[in-house]
Amino acid sequence: MARKGLFSSLLSSLVVAVISFFILFFFFPNISNPYLGVAFKKPTEIVDQESPSRLRQLFDRVTSRLPFQ
C-alpha cells in the first residue's frame, strides 16, 4: 500500500470540506443558515413594475416631440 503524506491528506480533507459546504449552501439553505451563518436563498418576492399612469404617458408623448438642445 502506498503511504499518503501529510499534504495529500490535508488536501483531501479540504476538498471534502469545500464540497460539503457548497452542497449545504446551495441545496439545504435551512440547514446551513443556523450552523454556517450563511445560506443561498432565491428571492421569493417578485416586485411588479408600476404601470405608467395616463398623465405620465401623455407627458412622455409631449416631451418626445420637443427638440432637444
PyMOL commands that set and color helices and strands:
alter all, ss='L'
color gray80, all
select helices_A, chain A and resi 6-27+29-36+54-65
alter helices_A, ss='H'
color red, helices_A
deselect
rebuild
show_as cartoon
